[in-house]
């Protein structure tokens, strides 16, 4: 099946089926070929699943959801699920788009709380320009599970126009409250409102008057890159009115400390389960035709990458194969990757479904993250580093502040340092002087990643938020405007 909607959630890749990219004939062809290949055969585990399906597919577990939707349920407000706190997570990403830390974190938080994931507001004008936005509008409200729902709100363009910002804030608050009411989710005060808000969308500070009893947390995942005045204003207003802050790196912690907020350092986690599940799949066709050794970069090609370094390294090491898995996203006209595409040992494979990333990681020999040394990058914490480690790959990366704590498992290169030797060692398997030592280091990397899962991050986050809410009940400190 394709990765449209919620279909992939019901597939255990390599066991019960495979997932291809929607509207991508090449991906569909490769997936069908893989399923029909001799390597994809009925294993004992698959045979066991045929006679003992996962509990989530049993009728006795599915029926309550149907009866509740039809208003025939005898569930009351005293059930354990309704006692869980409600967290509304305002974001600037799409749930079904590329998965960043926000989607991972929201999903993991559902172990401790009910989560309403609110996507970036969409305007009617953008819907007309983009079919994907039109599809988003059709699925504005999704109840994915007992403890997770997704809202794609509407906005009035231009959303940051001085005369419209208040109206858009009221509209977003009203849509949030309306969906919570539809879900029958009530906070500790018994009203359809959040107990806590994680604001990953800077302009969400304007919604504070609508939810005055909620604990507000500013979620900082990146430093503002070439921010316009309005971006700075929203970020500053969010930090000045929030109750607490959450930051993925030490530089971002320092940025929020000046606002005298309690701050939680919450580094990137990793979805080891999904990656390892697909790591045992047969080598994908577009990767199988690329010889060893393969050096992988996982993620979008953007202005954040040092393209000159990539081109130079690839040209100087024709014996290495440089594999890029992800889309391209560059500001302005032209294609900055045109020169890269002309280098014979550079292979741009395009985006892949999240459920298949593990197999690309598993069939490469090492990984790297060749970023530029911009202020934006140096305050970041690349999500992909932990994903590389989850499969046990040797990793070479920039010596950013957030990665210094990983130096036991990652080779870090300074701003004026040389990438050639660390990459040579990584591709040669020189994690130790013997094969045994190399294997031991691979296991150490995987064990380290397993200890830094998104579930662990979610536990730390929810404990922090609950303690702050208990110790210091939030007060309405939003600015008058």
C-alpha positions as CSV (number, residue, x, y, z in Angstrom):
1,X,0.0,0.0,0.0
2,X,1.0,3.7,-0.2
3,X,1.9,6.0,2.7
4,X,-1.4,8.0,2.2
5,X,-3.3,8.9,5.3
6,X,-3.0,6.6,8.3
7,X,-2.5,3.4,6.2
8,X,1.2,2.9,7.1
9,X,0.3,2.6,10.8
10,X,-1.3,-0.8,10.2
11,X,1.7,-2.3,8.3
12,X,4.7,-3.9,9.9
13,X,7.2,-3.4,7.0
14,X,9.0,-6.6,6.0
15,X,6.5,-8.7,8.0
16,X,2.9,-8.0,7.1
17,X,3.5,-5.9,4.0
18,X,5.4,-3.0,2.4
19,X,4.7,0.7,2.0
20,X,5.4,2.9,-1.0
21,X,5.3,6.7,-1.6
22,X,1.9,7.9,-2.8
23,X,1.7,9.1,-6.4
24,X,5.2,7.9,-7.1
25,X,5.2,5.2,-9.8
26,X,8.9,4.4,-9.3
27,X,8.4,3.8,-5.6
28,X,5.4,1.6,-6.2
29,X,7.3,-0.4,-8.8
30,X,10.2,-1.0,-6.5
31,X,7.9,-2.0,-3.6
32,X,6.0,-4.5,-5.7
33,X,9.3,-5.9,-7.0
34,X,10.6,-6.3,-3.5
35,X,7.5,-8.1,-2.3
36,X,7.7,-10.5,-5.2
37,X,11.4,-11.2,-4.8
38,X,12.6,-14.6,-3.3
39,X,14.1,-12.7,-0.3
40,X,10.6,-11.5,0.8
41,X,9.2,-14.8,1.9
42,X,6.7,-16.0,4.6
43,X,8.7,-16.3,7.8
44,X,7.7,-18.0,11.0
45,X,6.8,-14.6,12.4
46,X,4.5,-13.9,9.5
47,X,2.8,-17.2,9.8
48,X,2.3,-16.6,13.5
49,X,0.7,-13.2,12.7
50,X,-1.7,-14.9,10.3
51,X,-3.1,-17.0,13.1
52,X,-2.5,-14.5,15.9
53,X,-3.1,-10.9,14.6
54,X,-1.9,-7.9,16.6
55,X,-4.3,-7.0,19.4
56,X,-5.1,-3.6,17.8
57,X,-6.9,-5.6,14.9
58,X,-9.1,-7.7,17.2
59,X,-12.8,-6.9,16.9
60,X,-13.2,-6.6,20.7
61,X,-10.7,-3.8,20.7
62,X,-12.0,-2.1,17.6
63,X,-15.7,-2.2,18.5
64,X,-15.6,0.3,21.4
65,X,-14.3,3.0,19.0
66,X,-17.2,2.5,16.6
67,X,-19.8,2.5,19.4
68,X,-18.3,5.6,20.9
69,X,-18.4,7.4,17.5
70,X,-22.0,6.4,17.1
71,X,-22.9,7.7,20.5
72,X,-23.7,4.2,21.8
73,X,-20.8,3.9,24.2
74,X,-21.2,3.6,27.9
75,X,-17.9,5.3,28.5
76,X,-18.0,8.0,31.2
77,X,-15.8,10.8,32.2
78,X,-14.4,8.6,35.0
79,X,-12.4,6.3,32.7
80,X,-8.6,6.3,33.0
81,X,-8.1,8.0,29.6
82,X,-10.1,11.1,30.5
83,X,-7.9,11.6,33.6
84,X,-4.9,12.1,31.4
85,X,-3.8,15.7,31.0
86,X,-4.5,17.4,27.6
87,X,-1.6,18.8,25.7
88,X,-2.2,21.0,22.7
89,X,0.9,21.1,20.5
90,X,0.9,24.1,18.1
91,X,3.4,23.5,15.3
92,X,4.6,24.8,11.9
93,X,4.7,21.4,10.2
94,X,2.2,18.9,8.7
95,X,1.5,15.6,10.5
96,X,1.7,13.6,7.2
97,X,4.6,15.5,5.8
98,X,8.3,14.9,6.5
99,X,8.6,13.8,10.1
100,X,10.6,16.2,12.2
101,X,11.1,16.1,16.0
102,X,7.6,17.6,16.6
103,X,5.7,14.6,15.2
104,X,7.9,12.1,16.9
105,X,7.6,13.9,20.3
106,X,3.9,14.3,20.0
107,X,3.4,10.6,19.3
108,X,5.6,9.6,22.2
109,X,3.8,12.0,24.6
110,X,0.6,10.0,24.1
111,X,2.0,7.4,26.5
112,X,1.5,10.0,29.3
113,X,-1.1,12.4,28.0
114,X,-3.8,13.2,25.4
115,X,-2.3,15.2,22.6
116,X,-3.9,17.5,20.0
117,X,-1.3,18.1,17.3
118,X,-2.2,21.4,15.5
119,X,-0.6,21.8,12.1
120,X,0.4,25.2,10.6
121,X,-2.8,27.1,9.7
122,X,-3.7,26.7,6.0
123,X,-5.4,29.5,4.0
124,X,-7.9,29.0,1.1
125,X,-5.4,30.6,-1.3
126,X,-2.7,28.1,-0.6
127,X,-5.2,25.3,-1.1
128,X,-5.9,26.5,-4.6
129,X,-2.2,26.6,-5.4
130,X,-1.3,23.2,-3.9
131,X,-3.1,19.8,-4.3
132,X,-1.4,18.6,-1.1
133,X,-2.9,21.5,0.8
134,X,-6.3,20.7,-0.6
135,X,-5.9,17.1,0.7
136,X,-4.9,18.6,4.0
137,X,-8.1,20.7,4.1
138,X,-10.3,17.6,3.4
139,X,-8.8,15.9,6.4
140,X,-8.8,18.9,8.8
141,X,-9.7,16.9,11.8
142,X,-8.3,13.4,12.4
143,X,-8.8,11.3,15.5
144,X,-5.9,8.9,15.1
145,X,-6.2,7.1,18.4
146,X,-7.6,7.4,21.8
147,X,-4.9,9.8,22.9
148,X,-3.9,11.5,19.6
149,X,-5.7,13.8,17.3
150,X,-4.6,16.1,14.5
151,X,-6.1,19.5,13.5
152,X,-5.3,21.3,10.3
153,X,-6.7,24.8,11.1
154,X,-7.9,27.4,8.6
155,X,-6.4,30.9,8.6
156,X,-7.3,34.2,6.9
157,X,-4.5,35.4,4.6
158,X,-2.3,37.2,5.0
159,X,-2.1,35.8,8.5
160,X,0.4,38.2,9.9
161,X,-1.3,41.4,8.5
162,X,-1.7,43.8,11.5
163,X,-5.5,44.0,10.9
164,X,-5.9,40.2,10.8
165,X,-3.6,38.8,13.5
166,X,-6.1,39.1,16.2
167,X,-8.9,37.6,14.0
168,X,-6.6,34.7,13.1
169,X,-5.7,34.1,16.8
170,X,-9.4,34.0,17.7
171,X,-10.1,31.7,14.8
172,X,-7.3,29.3,15.7
173,X,-8.4,29.3,19.4
174,X,-12.1,28.7,18.4
175,X,-11.1,25.8,16.1
176,X,-9.0,24.3,18.8
177,X,-11.7,24.5,21.4
178,X,-14.3,23.2,19.0
179,X,-12.3,20.1,18.1
180,X,-11.5,19.3,21.8
181,X,-15.3,19.5,22.4
182,X,-15.9,17.2,19.5
183,X,-13.4,14.8,20.9
184,X,-15.0,15.1,24.3
185,X,-11.7,16.0,25.8
186,X,-12.0,18.1,29.0
187,X,-9.1,19.5,31.1
188,X,-8.8,19.3,34.9
189,X,-11.3,22.2,35.1
190,X,-13.9,20.2,33.2
191,X,-13.8,22.4,30.1
192,X,-12.7,21.6,26.5
193,X,-9.3,23.3,26.8
194,X,-5.7,22.2,27.3
195,X,-4.0,21.6,30.6
196,X,-0.7,22.4,28.9
197,X,0.3,24.0,25.6
198,X,3.6,23.4,23.8
199,X,4.1,26.3,21.4
200,X,6.3,25.3,18.5
201,X,4.6,28.0,16.4
202,X,6.0,31.3,17.6
203,X,2.8,33.3,16.9
204,X,0.8,30.9,19.1
205,X,1.5,33.3,22.0
206,X,-1.6,35.3,20.8
207,X,-3.8,32.4,21.9
208,X,-2.8,32.7,25.6
209,X,-5.9,34.8,26.6
210,X,-8.1,32.0,25.2
211,X,-6.5,29.4,27.5
212,X,-5.5,31.3,30.6
213,X,-5.3,28.3,32.9
214,X,-2.9,26.3,30.7
215,X,0.8,26.0,31.4
216,X,2.5,27.5,28.3
217,X,5.8,26.0,27.1
218,X,7.9,27.7,24.4
219,X,9.4,24.9,22.2
220,X,12.7,26.0,20.6
221,X,14.1,23.6,18.0
222,X,16.1,26.1,15.9
223,X,17.6,29.5,16.1
224,X,15.8,32.0,13.8
225,X,17.6,32.0,10.4
226,X,17.7,35.5,8.8
227,X,14.5,36.4,10.7
228,X,12.3,39.1,9.5
229,X,11.2,41.7,12.1
230,X,7.9,39.9,12.6
231,X,9.7,36.6,13.3
232,X,11.8,38.2,16.0
233,X,8.8,39.8,17.5
234,X,6.8,36.6,17.7
235,X,9.7,34.7,19.2
236,X,10.4,37.4,21.8
237,X,6.7,37.7,22.7
238,X,6.4,33.9,23.1
239,X,9.4,33.7,25.4
240,X,8.4,36.7,27.4
241,X,4.9,35.3,28.0
242,X,5.5,31.6,28.4
243,X,5.7,29.8,31.7
244,X,8.6,27.5,30.8
245,X,10.8,26.7,27.8
246,X,12.0,23.5,26.0
247,X,15.2,23.6,24.0
248,X,17.0,21.0,21.9
249,X,20.5,22.5,22.3
250,X,22.6,24.4,24.8
251,X,22.7,27.6,22.6
252,X,18.9,27.6,22.6
253,X,18.8,27.0,26.4
254,X,21.1,30.1,26.7
255,X,18.7,32.1,24.5
256,X,15.7,31.3,26.8
257,X,17.5,31.7,30.1
258,X,17.7,35.5,29.6
259,X,13.9,35.5,29.9
260,X,14.2,34.0,33.4
261,X,12.2,30.9,32.5
262,X,12.6,27.3,33.8
263,X,14.2,25.6,30.9
264,X,14.3,21.9,30.0
265,X,17.2,20.7,27.7
266,X,15.5,18.1,25.5
267,X,17.9,16.8,22.9
268,X,16.6,14.9,19.8
269,X,15.4,11.3,20.3
270,X,15.1,8.5,17.9
271,X,12.3,6.1,16.8
272,X,14.5,2.9,17.1
273,X,11.5,0.6,16.7
274,X,10.5,1.8,13.2
275,X,14.1,2.0,12.0
276,X,15.0,-1.5,13.2
277,X,11.8,-3.0,11.9
278,X,12.7,-2.0,8.4
279,X,16.5,-2.6,8.7
280,X,16.1,-6.3,7.9
281,X,14.4,-5.7,4.6
282,X,16.2,-6.6,1.3
283,X,18.3,-3.9,-0.2
284,X,16.2,-1.4,-2.2
285,X,16.6,-1.6,-6.0
286,X,17.8,2.0,-6.3
287,X,20.5,1.3,-3.7
288,X,21.4,-2.2,-4.8
289,X,22.8,-0.9,-8.1
290,X,25.2,1.4,-6.2
291,X,28.5,-0.4,-5.3
292,X,30.3,-0.3,-2.0
293,X,31.4,1.6,0.0
294,X,28.3,3.8,0.4
295,X,28.4,7.1,2.5
296,X,24.9,8.2,3.4
297,X,23.2,11.5,4.1
298,X,19.6,11.2,5.3
299,X,17.5,14.3,5.0
300,X,16.6,17.1,2.6
301,X,19.2,18.8,0.6
302,X,18.9,22.5,1.6
303,X,20.9,25.7,2.0
304,X,22.1,24.4,5.3
305,X,24.4,21.9,3.7
306,X,27.9,22.7,2.6
307,X,27.5,21.9,-1.1
308,X,31.1,23.0,-1.9
309,X,32.4,20.5,0.6
310,X,30.2,17.7,-0.7
311,X,31.3,18.3,-4.3
312,X,35.0,18.5,-3.4
313,X,34.9,15.4,-1.2
314,X,33.0,13.4,-3.9
315,X,35.4,14.5,-6.6
316,X,38.5,13.6,-4.5
317,X,37.2,10.2,-3.6
318,X,35.8,8.6,-6.7
319,X,36.0,5.2,-5.0
320,X,33.3,6.2,-2.5
321,X,29.6,6.4,-3.4
322,X,27.8,9.3,-1.9
323,X,24.1,8.5,-1.3
324,X,21.5,11.2,-0.5
325,X,18.0,10.1,0.7
326,X,15.6,12.9,0.9
327,X,14.0,15.7,-1.1
328,X,15.5,19.1,-2.1
329,X,14.4,22.5,-0.8
330,X,16.3,25.6,-1.7
331,X,15.3,29.3,-1.6
332,X,15.3,31.2,-4.8
333,X,15.5,30.2,-8.4
334,X,17.8,27.6,-10.0
335,X,18.9,24.2,-8.9
336,X,22.0,24.3,-6.6
337,X,22.3,20.5,-6.9
338,X,22.9,20.6,-10.6
339,X,26.7,20.3,-10.2
340,X,26.2,17.4,-7.7
341,X,24.1,15.5,-10.1
342,X,26.9,15.6,-12.7
343,X,29.3,13.8,-10.4
344,X,29.3,10.0,-11.2
345,X,29.6,8.8,-7.6
346,X,26.9,11.0,-6.2
347,X,23.4,9.5,-6.1
348,X,20.3,11.5,-5.2
349,X,17.6,8.9,-4.5
350,X,14.9,11.3,-3.4
351,X,12.5,11.0,-0.4
352,X,11.5,7.7,1.0
353,X,8.6,6.6,3.3
354,X,9.5,6.8,7.0
355,X,8.7,3.1,7.2
356,X,11.5,2.2,4.8
357,X,14.3,4.5,6.1
358,X,15.8,1.7,8.2
359,X,16.7,-0.4,5.1
360,X,18.6,2.4,3.5
361,X,20.5,3.0,6.7
362,X,21.3,-0.7,7.1
363,X,22.7,-1.1,3.6
364,X,25.1,1.8,3.8
365,X,28.6,1.7,5.3
366,X,28.8,5.1,7.1
367,X,27.0,8.4,7.4
368,X,27.8,12.0,7.6
369,X,26.2,15.4,8.2
370,X,28.2,18.1,6.3
371,X,26.5,21.3,7.4
372,X,27.7,24.9,7.0
373,X,28.9,26.7,10.1
374,X,26.1,29.3,10.2
375,X,24.7,30.5,13.5
376,X,21.5,28.7,12.7
377,X,23.2,25.3,12.3
378,X,25.5,25.7,15.3
379,X,22.4,26.1,17.5
380,X,20.7,23.1,16.0
381,X,20.6,19.4,17.0
382,X,20.3,17.3,13.8
383,X,17.7,14.6,14.1
384,X,19.4,12.3,11.7
385,X,22.5,11.8,13.9
386,X,20.5,9.6,16.4
387,X,18.9,7.8,13.5
388,X,22.4,6.9,12.1
389,X,23.4,5.6,15.5
390,X,20.2,3.5,15.9
391,X,21.4,1.3,13.1
392,X,25.0,1.3,14.4
393,X,26.6,3.3,11.5
394,X,29.9,5.1,12.0
395,X,29.1,8.8,11.8
396,X,31.1,11.9,10.9
397,X,29.5,15.3,11.7
398,X,30.2,19.0,12.6
399,X,31.3,19.7,16.1
400,X,28.2,21.6,17.0
401,X,27.4,22.3,20.7
402,X,24.5,19.8,20.8
403,X,26.7,17.0,19.5
404,X,29.7,17.3,21.8
405,X,28.0,14.9,24.3
406,X,28.0,12.3,21.5
407,X,31.7,12.4,20.7
408,X,32.2,8.9,22.2
409,X,30.0,7.6,19.4
410,X,30.4,10.2,16.6
411,X,33.6,11.6,14.9
412,X,33.3,15.4,15.2
413,X,35.0,17.8,12.8
414,X,35.9,21.3,13.8
415,X,35.2,24.4,11.6
416,X,38.7,24.4,10.3
417,X,39.2,20.7,10.5
418,X,39.7,18.0,7.8
419,X,36.8,15.7,6.8
420,X,38.9,13.3,4.8
421,X,40.6,11.2,7.5
422,X,37.4,10.7,9.7
423,X,35.5,9.7,6.6
424,X,38.2,7.4,5.5
425,X,38.3,5.7,8.9
426,X,34.5,5.5,9.0
427,X,34.2,3.8,5.6
428,X,37.2,1.5,6.4
429,X,35.4,0.3,9.5
430,X,38.1,1.5,11.8
431,X,35.9,1.7,14.9
432,X,38.7,-0.4,16.5
433,X,41.9,-2.1,15.5
434,X,40.1,-5.4,15.0
435,X,36.8,-6.6,13.5
436,X,35.7,-7.5,17.0
437,X,36.3,-4.0,18.3
438,X,34.4,-2.6,15.3
439,X,31.4,-4.9,16.1
440,X,31.5,-3.9,19.7
441,X,31.4,-0.2,18.8
442,X,28.5,-0.8,16.5
443,X,26.6,-2.4,19.4
444,X,27.5,0.5,21.7
445,X,26.1,3.0,19.2
446,X,22.9,1.0,18.9
447,X,22.6,0.7,22.7
448,X,23.2,4.4,23.2
449,X,20.5,5.3,20.7
450,X,18.1,2.9,22.4
451,X,18.6,4.7,25.7
452,X,17.7,8.0,23.9
453,X,14.4,7.1,22.4
454,X,11.5,9.5,21.9
455,X,9.7,7.6,24.7
456,X,12.5,8.6,27.1
457,X,12.3,12.2,25.9
458,X,8.6,12.2,26.3
459,X,8.9,10.9,29.9
460,X,11.3,13.7,30.8
461,X,9.1,16.3,29.1
462,X,5.8,15.3,30.7
463,X,7.4,15.0,34.1
464,X,8.9,18.5,33.7
465,X,5.6,20.0,32.6
466,X,3.5,18.3,35.3
467,X,6.0,19.4,38.0
468,X,6.0,23.0,36.8
469,X,2.2,23.0,36.7
470,X,2.0,21.6,40.2
471,X,4.7,23.8,41.7
472,X,3.8,27.1,40.0
473,X,0.2,27.3,38.7
474,X,0.3,29.4,35.5
475,X,-0.8,33.0,35.6
476,X,-2.1,35.0,32.6
477,X,1.0,37.0,31.7
478,X,0.2,37.7,28.1
479,X,0.9,41.3,26.9
480,X,-2.1,43.5,26.1
481,X,-2.3,44.2,22.4
